[in-house]
Amino acid sequence: MKIHMHSFVDVITNSSTVIYTYQSGCVDTAKAVIKEVLELEGRVKTVEDLFYFGVFYGEDSYSDYLPEEIDNLDSVARKEKFKSIIADIMQGKIEKPQWMKEAEGNQRESDSFEEDTFLHILPKEEKYKPLIIKLLSFLGSVTADGGSDG
């Protein structure tokens, strides 16, 4: 499961609009919301016992850095492979691949707008999947786009 992270307008003037994409703190906030829901139900497990969390760029943001074996896949297979890689990273099965680190590092060094980021929450048990689907649906119900000068 993933959700497009909300953006907020930081500065609006007569000549430009600047929008910053929220990234830091979203995992802790999602954990806090889920913890509250679990506490209402009297659950004794922690959020970390039940879910994996991660924040990643969207697939398109990594497209210039994909290894050939992934880049050569058709769009459906590439999307599935990307989802699988993210799940494996979140579960600690693999380290983040170098091509992902390179894409993220290059983006941070550029002058352009920050890439779209997505909060991913992966339930460790199937019975918690509906909760995550509803939470991510709620969080994704508002969107904002980049800004412009002019």
VEXDREN-2710 file (C-alpha; in Angstrom, 1 decimal):
% VEXDREN-2710
k/r/px/py/pz
1/MET/0.0/0.0/0.0
2/LYS/1.2/3.5/-0.7
3/ILE/0.0/7.0/-0.4
4/HIS/1.0/10.3/-2.1
5/MET/2.3/12.5/0.6
6/HIS/0.5/15.8/1.0
7/SER/2.2/19.0/0.1
8/PHE/1.6/22.4/1.6
9/VAL/1.9/25.9/0.3
10/ASP/4.7/27.7/2.1
11/VAL/5.0/31.0/0.3
12/ILE/2.6/32.7/-2.0
13/THR/3.4/36.1/-3.5
14/ASN/2.2/38.0/-6.5
15/SER/4.9/36.5/-8.7
16/SER/5.4/32.9/-7.5
17/THR/4.2/30.0/-5.5
18/VAL/6.5/27.6/-3.7
19/ILE/5.3/24.2/-2.6
20/TYR/7.3/21.9/-0.3
21/THR/6.6/18.2/-0.1
22/TYR/6.2/16.9/3.4
23/GLN/8.5/13.9/4.1
24/SER/10.0/13.9/7.6
25/GLY/7.8/12.8/10.4
26/CYS/5.2/11.0/8.3
27/VAL/6.1/7.5/9.5
28/ASP/6.0/8.6/13.1
29/THR/2.6/10.3/12.6
30/ALA/1.2/7.2/10.8
31/LYS/2.4/5.0/13.6
32/ALA/0.8/7.3/16.2
33/VAL/-2.6/7.2/14.5
34/ILE/-2.5/3.4/14.2
35/LYS/-1.3/3.0/17.8
36/GLU/-4.3/5.0/18.9
37/VAL/-6.7/2.8/16.9
38/LEU/-5.1/-0.3/18.4
39/GLU/-5.3/1.0/21.9
40/LEU/-9.0/1.7/21.4
41/GLU/-9.4/-2.0/20.7
42/GLY/-7.3/-3.0/23.7
43/ARG/-4.5/-4.5/21.6
44/VAL/-1.3/-5.3/23.4
45/LYS/1.0/-5.5/20.3
46/THR/3.0/-2.5/19.2
47/VAL/2.6/-0.8/15.8
48/GLU/6.0/-2.2/14.8
49/ASP/4.8/-5.7/15.7
50/LEU/2.0/-5.3/13.1
51/PHE/3.3/-3.1/10.2
52/TYR/6.4/-2.2/8.2
53/PHE/6.8/1.5/7.2
54/GLY/8.8/3.4/4.6
55/VAL/8.9/6.5/2.5
56/PHE/10.0/6.3/-1.1
57/TYR/9.9/8.3/-4.3
58/GLY/7.4/7.3/-6.9
59/GLU/8.5/4.8/-9.6
60/ASP/8.9/7.5/-12.2
61/SER/11.4/9.4/-10.1
62/TYR/13.8/6.4/-10.3
63/SER/13.3/5.8/-14.0
64/ASP/16.6/7.3/-15.2
65/TYR/18.5/5.1/-12.7
66/LEU/16.9/1.7/-13.2
67/PRO/19.2/-1.2/-13.9
68/GLU/18.8/-2.7/-17.4
69/GLU/17.0/-5.9/-16.2
70/ILE/14.3/-3.8/-14.6
71/ASP/14.2/-1.0/-17.3
72/ASN/13.6/-3.7/-20.0
73/LEU/10.5/-5.0/-18.4
74/ASP/7.0/-4.0/-19.7
75/SER/5.2/-1.4/-17.6
76/VAL/3.1/-3.9/-15.6
77/ALA/6.1/-6.1/-14.8
78/ARG/8.2/-3.1/-13.9
79/LYS/5.5/-1.8/-11.6
80/GLU/5.3/-5.2/-9.8
81/LYS/9.0/-5.5/-9.6
82/PHE/9.2/-2.0/-8.1
83/LYS/6.5/-2.9/-5.5
84/SER/8.4/-6.1/-4.6
85/ILE/11.7/-4.2/-4.1
86/ILE/10.0/-1.7/-1.8
87/ALA/8.4/-4.5/0.2
88/ASP/11.7/-6.3/0.5
89/ILE/13.4/-3.1/1.7
90/MET/10.7/-2.4/4.2
91/GLN/10.9/-6.0/5.6
92/GLY/14.6/-5.9/5.9
93/LYS/15.2/-8.6/3.3
94/ILE/17.4/-6.4/1.2
95/GLU/19.3/-3.1/1.5
96/LYS/18.1/-0.2/-0.6
97/PRO/19.7/-0.7/-4.0
98/GLN/22.4/1.6/-5.1
99/TRP/20.3/2.9/-8.1
100/MET/17.6/4.1/-5.6
101/LYS/20.2/5.8/-3.4
102/GLU/21.7/7.5/-6.4
103/ALA/18.4/8.8/-7.6
104/GLU/17.5/10.1/-4.2
105/GLY/21.0/11.6/-3.7
106/ASN/20.9/13.4/-7.1
107/GLN/17.5/14.8/-6.4
108/ARG/18.5/16.3/-3.1
109/GLU/21.5/18.0/-4.8
110/SER/19.4/19.6/-7.6
111/ASP/17.7/23.0/-7.5
112/SER/14.3/21.6/-8.8
113/PHE/11.2/20.7/-6.9
114/GLU/11.4/17.7/-4.6
115/GLU/10.2/14.5/-6.2
116/ASP/6.8/13.1/-5.1
117/THR/7.2/10.9/-2.1
118/PHE/4.9/8.1/-1.0
119/LEU/4.3/6.6/2.5
120/HIS/4.2/2.8/2.3
121/ILE/2.6/0.8/5.1
122/LEU/2.8/-3.0/4.8
123/PRO/0.8/-5.1/7.3
124/LYS/2.6/-8.2/8.7
125/GLU/-0.8/-9.9/9.0
126/GLU/-3.5/-10.0/6.3
127/LYS/-6.2/-9.1/8.9
128/TYR/-4.8/-5.6/9.2
129/LYS/-4.8/-4.9/5.5
130/PRO/-8.4/-3.3/5.5
131/LEU/-7.2/-0.9/8.3
132/ILE/-4.2/0.2/6.2
133/ILE/-6.3/0.5/3.0
134/LYS/-8.8/2.8/4.8
135/LEU/-6.1/4.9/6.5
136/LEU/-4.2/5.4/3.3
137/SER/-7.4/6.2/1.4
138/PHE/-8.2/8.9/4.0
139/LEU/-4.7/10.4/4.0
140/GLY/-4.7/10.4/0.2
141/SER/-8.0/12.2/-0.1
142/VAL/-6.3/15.6/-0.5
143/THR/-3.7/16.3/-3.1
144/ALA/-1.6/19.3/-4.2
145/ASP/0.7/19.8/-7.2
146/GLY/4.0/21.6/-7.7
147/GLY/4.2/25.4/-8.0
148/SER/5.3/27.8/-10.6
149/ASP/6.9/31.2/-11.1
150/GLY/5.1/33.8/-13.0
END
